[in-house]
Amino acid sequence: MGSLEAERNTVGWAAREPSGILSPYTYTLRNTGPGDVYLKVMCCGICHSDIHQIKNDLGMSNYPMVPGCKVVTKFNKTNSPLLLHSHEVVGEVVEVGSDVTKFRAGDVVGVGCIVGCCGSCRPCKADIEQYCNKKIWSYNDVYTDGKPTQGGFANAMVVDQKFVVKIPDGMAPEQAAPLLCAGVTVYSPLNHFGLKQSGLRGGILGLGGVGHMGVKIAKAMGHHVTVISSSDKKRAEALDHLGADEYLVSSDAARMQEAADSLDYIIDTIPVNHPLEPYLSVLKIDGKLILMGVINTPLQFISPMVMLGRKSITGSFIGSMNELEEMLEFCKDKDLSSTIEIVKMDYINTAFERLEKNDVRYRFVVDVAGSKLEL
């Protein structure tokens, strides 16, 4: 489509320096091509990893930055500002390039953490493009044409069709957004490590945005689920609202001892440094501790904790596009939804402050379409 060849201006909310404060920012969308999709952002989830990026916790942030970890839309590494964050984006398709066959104007679609890859390396050929060493992040990165990527805290995005996913009919956009990161982040390791069969006993360490989806997805797979937390504060929520089977307080030595050698796996969502030994002790022989939190300091454990039970400490990063599509259909079939709090864009800085304090149940979703982005 000829109109896709021209650059477009759009408005988003960007962080300009490591204070992480976001404010309106006008920028030019990258050039679009025959395989691209141009979409109008409807809503976008807020992920804890956005905090690391806007505050340069990992020392890799470029400013200004438009975050937005998960964007849902309906089709209808530079030194520039660190722009619009968010990689949990849902939107509406407005236009598609001439080579786009999977999508058309009016479709409701999602965009996750990745918007590009090399296409030729071993991970790409195996359809696990999230492990490509040349992957392009949805924000705080650079396209092959030199343009900076920007996330979903914006009016619009241009994305390669490979990294766009159809939102199932009947699934609310605001419910779909957190699934594009939190949902697939849990689903992928359960799928890859052969942990989808019913009857398994799993643990969810940390009850935040990813953790609460871990409980819901694992229960839908027929697992006996134990939530492990540092305090008793979330016991009622875990058992009564999310449907977990058991609740363990990690500082309760007696209960942790009773739970020794009882779990097939633990999904560890904690995004700050923490000891691993207490959790390794509750794994069965051949059990897996699956790390998902982004932590910028070394974790420690003593090797006999792993050796004497042939246990594994491993990690997993989001999921492939194939897994993302499969996970969305799974959630639709099981009638799973995320627990969210919807906010407008002018509340975004307060939302980040609350997220740092774990003051959200369990995921913020920004109503981008219903917000005034220019002040």
Buried (B, 14 or more C-beta within 10 A) or exposed (E): EEEBEEEBEBBBBBBBBEEBBBEBBEBEBBBBBEBBBBBBBBBBBBBBBBBBBBBBBEEEBBBBBBBBBBBBBBBBEBEBBBBBBBBBBBBBBBBBBEEBEEBEBEBBBBBBBBBBBBEEBEBBEEEBBBBBEBBBBBBBBBBEEEBBBBBBBBBBBBBBBBBBBBBBEEBBBBBBBBBBBBBBBBBBBBBBBEBBEEEBBBBBBBBBBBBBBBBBBBBBBEBBBBBBBEEEEBBEBBBEEBEBBBBBBBEEEEBBEEBEEBBBBBBBBBBEEBEBEBBBBBBBEEBBBBBBBBBEEEBEBEEEBBEEBEBBBEEBBBBBBEBBBBBBEBBBEEEBBBBBBBBBBBBBBEBBEBBEEBEBBBBBBBBBBEBEBEE
